[in-house]
Amino acid sequence: MCGRFNLLDTDEVHALCESLEIEADSLRFSSDISPASLISIVRTNESGRYVSDAIWWLKLDGQGRPNPKVTSFNSRAARLHEERYLGYKPYRQSRCIIPASAFVEGLGDRKTYHKIELVGQAIAFGGLCQEYVNTSTGEVVTGASIITLGPLIQWQNIHPQSMPLMLPWHNSALIRDWLDPACTDVAVFEPLLKPAVTVTQKVVRIDKPSQWNEVDTPFLIAP
C-alpha cells in the first residue's frame, strides 16, 4: 500500500499542473504526508478543473474526521466492482487525481523502506473522493484515497503486496475521462488497474519513513 508521500514545489510538479490545467500555487505542498493529513486533490465540475483540500482518508465520521473503524487511505482495485465496497460508488462518480513527487513503500518487516519517484516527472495518483457534511457545523468535508493495484513482480523486495495507481497524465483524453463525473463506464479504465511499470522508477532505501533519509545507492526499475 502507499502509506506516505510528498508533494514538492518543483519543475516536474509545475509541468504536471500545466498538463492538468491547474495552478501550482493552489497546491498544498509538503515534504511529508501521512494518512489522515490534509492533501490537495484535482477534480472537475461544470466550471472546469480545480484543486481542493481533502483528508487522506476516504471514510469520514459525522464530524468530518477520519473514521478510525475503517482504514481507508487506500482503496483496493480488486474490490472496486463490489457494490458493498466503500470505493464502489466513488470509482464511478467521484474520481480524482492526487499530485505527488515521491512516495514511500515498506517491505512489511518494519525496518525496510524505500522512496520511489518517477524519473523526470511528477506523479498523478489515481484517487477516489467522497464528500461528507459535518453534522455540527454544516461544513462540507472531502475524504480521499489512493487506488492500489495488485503485486508488481519488480517490487518483491520493496513491497510485494501492491503498488499505487499512477495515471499516465500525458494522455489528455484518459485524464479527461478520469476526472469527468459523467464518465460512468469504468470499463475504459480496466487497463489502468493492471500493475505495471510504465515510467522508469528511481528507488532508494531510506531509514524512517517520516524522515526520508537515503541510506543506500538509488537504482532504477525500467518498463
C-alpha positions as CSV (number, residue, x, y, z in Angstrom):
1,M,0.0,0.0,0.0
2,C,1.0,3.6,-0.4
3,G,1.3,4.9,3.2
4,R,3.3,8.1,2.8
5,F,4.1,10.6,0.0
6,N,5.3,14.1,-0.5
7,L,4.5,17.0,-2.8
8,L,7.3,19.4,-3.6
9,D,7.4,22.7,-5.4
10,T,9.5,21.5,-8.4
11,D,9.7,21.9,-12.1
12,E,8.3,18.4,-12.5
13,V,5.2,19.3,-10.4
14,H,4.7,22.5,-12.4
15,A,4.8,20.5,-15.6
16,L,2.1,18.2,-14.2
17,C,0.0,21.2,-13.2
18,E,0.3,22.7,-16.7
19,S,-0.8,19.4,-18.2
20,L,-3.8,19.1,-15.8
21,E,-4.7,22.8,-16.4
22,I,-4.5,23.8,-12.8
23,E,-2.4,26.4,-10.9
24,A,0.6,25.1,-9.0
25,D,0.1,27.9,-6.4
26,S,-3.2,26.3,-5.4
27,L,-1.5,23.0,-4.2
28,R,-0.8,22.2,-0.6
29,F,3.0,21.4,-0.7
30,S,4.5,19.2,2.0
31,S,7.7,17.3,2.4
32,D,6.0,14.5,4.3
33,I,2.3,13.5,4.1
34,S,0.9,10.7,6.2
35,P,-2.6,9.1,6.3
36,A,-5.4,11.4,7.7
37,S,-3.4,14.5,6.6
38,L,-4.9,17.4,4.6
39,I,-3.9,17.0,1.0
40,S,-4.6,18.5,-2.4
41,I,-6.8,16.7,-5.0
42,V,-7.8,17.6,-8.5
43,R,-11.4,17.4,-9.6
44,T,-13.7,18.6,-12.4
45,N,-17.1,20.4,-12.1
46,E,-19.2,22.5,-14.5
47,S,-16.6,25.3,-14.4
48,G,-13.6,23.1,-15.2
49,R,-10.8,21.6,-13.2
50,Y,-9.9,22.8,-9.8
51,V,-7.9,21.9,-6.7
52,S,-9.5,21.3,-3.4
53,D,-8.5,20.2,0.1
54,A,-9.3,16.7,1.2
55,I,-8.4,14.5,4.1
56,W,-6.4,11.5,3.1
57,W,-8.9,9.0,4.4
58,L,-12.0,8.1,2.3
59,K,-14.4,7.2,5.2
60,L,-15.1,10.2,7.5
61,D,-17.4,10.4,10.5
62,G,-20.2,12.8,11.3
63,Q,-17.7,15.4,12.4
64,G,-15.7,15.2,9.2
65,R,-12.9,13.3,10.8
66,P,-11.2,10.1,9.7
67,N,-13.4,7.1,10.8
68,P,-11.0,5.0,12.9
69,K,-13.1,1.9,12.3
70,V,-12.3,1.8,8.6
71,T,-8.7,2.1,7.3
72,S,-9.4,3.9,4.1
73,F,-6.4,5.9,2.9
74,N,-6.1,3.3,0.1
75,S,-8.8,1.7,-2.0
76,R,-8.0,-1.8,-3.4
77,A,-8.6,-2.0,-7.2
78,A,-9.5,-5.7,-6.8
79,R,-12.6,-4.7,-4.9
80,L,-13.8,-1.7,-6.9
81,H,-16.5,-3.8,-8.6
82,E,-18.0,-5.0,-5.3
83,E,-21.2,-3.0,-4.7
84,R,-20.8,-3.1,-0.9
85,Y,-17.2,-1.9,-1.0
86,L,-16.5,1.7,0.2
87,G,-14.8,2.6,-3.1
88,Y,-17.5,1.3,-5.4
89,K,-19.6,4.5,-5.8
90,P,-16.7,6.9,-5.8
91,Y,-15.0,4.9,-8.5
92,R,-18.0,5.5,-10.7
93,Q,-19.0,9.0,-9.6
94,S,-16.1,11.0,-8.0
95,R,-12.7,10.0,-9.2
96,C,-9.8,12.5,-8.6
97,I,-6.1,13.0,-9.1
98,I,-3.7,13.3,-6.1
99,P,-0.5,15.0,-7.2
100,A,2.8,13.8,-5.7
101,S,6.5,14.0,-6.1
102,A,7.5,10.7,-4.4
103,F,6.1,8.1,-2.1
104,V,7.3,5.5,0.5
105,E,6.7,1.8,0.5
106,G,7.6,-0.7,3.2
107,L,8.6,-4.3,2.9
108,G,6.4,-5.2,5.9
109,D,9.2,-6.1,8.3
110,R,9.0,-2.6,10.0
111,K,12.6,-1.9,9.1
112,T,12.9,-1.9,5.3
113,Y,11.6,1.2,3.5
114,H,12.1,2.7,0.0
115,K,11.4,6.0,-1.6
116,I,10.0,5.7,-5.1
117,E,9.8,8.5,-7.7
118,L,9.3,8.7,-11.4
119,V,12.3,9.7,-13.5
120,G,11.8,13.1,-15.0
121,Q,8.2,13.6,-14.0
122,A,5.8,14.1,-11.1
123,I,3.2,11.6,-10.1
124,A,-0.6,11.7,-10.6
125,F,-2.1,9.2,-8.3
126,G,-5.4,7.8,-9.3
127,G,-7.7,8.7,-6.4
128,L,-11.3,8.5,-5.2
129,C,-13.1,11.1,-3.1
130,Q,-16.3,11.4,-1.2
131,E,-18.0,14.4,0.3
132,Y,-19.5,14.5,3.8
133,V,-21.4,17.1,5.8
134,N,-20.2,17.9,9.3
135,T,-23.4,17.4,11.3
136,S,-22.3,20.1,13.8
137,T,-21.2,22.9,11.5
138,G,-22.8,22.1,8.2
139,E,-19.4,22.3,6.5
140,V,-18.8,20.0,3.6
141,V,-15.6,18.0,4.1
142,T,-14.0,15.7,1.5
143,G,-12.3,12.4,2.1
144,A,-9.9,10.8,-0.4
145,S,-8.0,7.6,-1.1
146,I,-5.3,6.3,-3.4
147,I,-6.2,3.3,-5.5
148,T,-3.8,0.4,-5.0
149,L,-3.2,-2.3,-7.6
150,G,-2.0,-5.9,-7.2
151,P,1.6,-7.0,-6.7
152,L,4.3,-6.0,-9.0
153,I,7.0,-8.6,-9.8
154,Q,9.8,-6.0,-9.8
155,W,8.8,-4.9,-6.3
156,Q,9.4,-8.2,-4.5
157,N,12.0,-6.6,-2.2
158,I,10.2,-3.3,-1.9
159,H,6.6,-4.0,-1.3
160,P,5.4,-7.4,-2.5
161,Q,1.7,-7.0,-2.0
162,S,0.6,-3.9,-4.0
163,M,1.5,-0.7,-5.8
164,P,-0.4,2.6,-6.2
165,L,-2.1,3.5,-9.3
166,M,-0.1,6.2,-11.2
167,L,-2.0,7.7,-14.1
168,P,-0.4,8.3,-17.4
169,W,-1.1,12.1,-17.2
170,H,0.3,12.9,-20.6
171,N,-2.7,11.1,-22.0
172,S,-5.1,14.0,-22.1
173,A,-8.1,12.0,-23.3
174,L,-7.8,9.5,-20.5
175,I,-7.3,12.2,-17.9
176,R,-10.4,14.0,-19.2
177,D,-12.4,10.8,-18.8
178,W,-10.9,10.0,-15.4
179,L,-11.9,13.4,-14.0
180,D,-15.3,13.5,-15.7
181,P,-18.1,12.6,-13.2
182,A,-20.3,11.8,-16.2
183,C,-18.0,9.1,-17.4
184,T,-19.6,6.1,-15.6
185,D,-18.4,3.4,-17.9
186,V,-15.5,2.3,-15.8
187,A,-14.6,-0.5,-18.3
188,V,-12.5,2.1,-20.1
189,F,-10.2,2.2,-17.0
190,E,-9.6,-1.5,-16.7
191,P,-6.2,-1.4,-18.4
192,L,-5.1,1.0,-15.7
193,L,-5.8,-1.5,-12.9
194,K,-3.2,-4.0,-14.0
195,P,0.1,-3.5,-12.1
196,A,3.0,-2.5,-14.5
197,V,6.0,-0.2,-14.7
198,T,5.1,2.3,-17.4
199,V,7.7,5.0,-16.5
200,T,11.2,4.4,-15.2
201,Q,11.2,4.4,-11.4
202,K,14.0,5.7,-9.2
203,V,14.1,3.7,-6.0
204,V,16.3,4.2,-2.9
205,R,16.3,2.8,0.5
206,I,15.5,5.2,3.4
207,D,15.6,4.9,7.2
208,K,12.5,6.1,9.0
209,P,9.5,6.8,6.6
210,S,8.8,10.1,8.2
211,Q,12.5,11.2,7.8
212,W,13.0,10.3,4.1
213,N,16.8,10.0,4.7
214,E,18.5,7.9,2.0
215,V,20.8,5.2,3.3
216,D,21.8,3.4,0.1
217,T,22.5,3.8,-3.6
218,P,19.5,4.6,-5.8
219,F,18.6,2.1,-8.5
220,L,16.2,2.2,-11.5
221,I,13.3,0.0,-12.5
222,A,12.6,0.4,-16.2
223,P,9.4,-0.5,-18.1
